[in-house]
Amino acid sequence: MNDLKKDIVIATGGTGGHIFPAVGLVDYLNKNGFNTIITTDKRGLKFIDGKYVKNTILINSSSLNKKNILISLCKIIIAVFKSLFFLSKKKPKFIFGMGGYGSFPICLAGAILRIPFVIYENNLLIGKTNRYLIPFAKKIFVSYKEIQGINIKYKSKVIIVGNILRENILNYSKINKDEILSKLNILVLGGSQAAKVFAEKLPDVFIKCKKNNINLKIYQQCLSEQEIDLKKKYSNNNISYELFNFTFDIIKYYNLANLVITRAGSSALAELLNCKIPIISIPLASSSENHQFINAQYFKEKGFGVMLEEKDINNGLFNLLQSIHSDKSMIKSIESNQKKYSDKNVFAIIRKEITKLFYEN
């Protein structure tokens, strides 16, 4: 493709679940001769690692809030006009929409200006933004063939690429392997924002584990305002722990853990799957169209992890941890299933498909 202009705009939503795959994609494309620019909203800026992303444009948009629909529409329209101005000035060859409402105005502006775009969906249920955009997209790249919610008339647009992840995740190999699991080194993740409910409910479960002679250490992501209470609870009950807020060096904690308790965001699950770390997923009940439950259910069915609903945390999680501590067969079965899966070919597939689209246009 040396004879073609290689400017690509990566349009993404503002959560870590959208930003992290976008950063992985940018890193790969930049290393392979493309010029990339990420567009996101103000939420996304704090999740962008400057080591990999040099060009970022801020375009704030809005979800379609039914309670304040006029305000939402005004914000979206303004964002579309800003996107039209940006794209007219930049004139990229291609747009890659990563999902989330922050990606909508750029992709829609691209359709208006006849700039081809593809969209990416890593959930098991296609998101609302991608559902609106798919009629105009050249292709929709998906992580799993079992994806739900795509109209049959768009099936020809579906390309299964796998999960777009950062290169250090795709190439991850655990350094300190704890095959015996005599001690549960539990990593608690709450998504890019951390899960408030985890800080409220999980410590009591871990205290109960400690009182029942379950040896554990906790590595917990939390909000800064939760640290004081968590430190007090863990210290007073002689529980070994380490707390952290958002970090770009999540691999440090992947290497320390032999079990993870997490929400069921698609990016987090995909990272843990490729890093071969057993998962207890607790989906966010209020997630849009309950998509986290669908993600968690799929991982449970594939044997990649265990699912626990939030309402069952108090009793269900203790029973589960007690079972894991006394019988390692469940963990070994999960690890065995995870080892059969890999997304290492994701970028080779994407490059092949993008090359086709470049030459078509």
Summary of the structure (lengths in Angstrom):
residues: 361
radius of gyration: 21.1
end to end distance: 12.2
largest distance: 67.4
contacts: 1227
relative contact order: 0.12
helix: 48%
strand: 16%
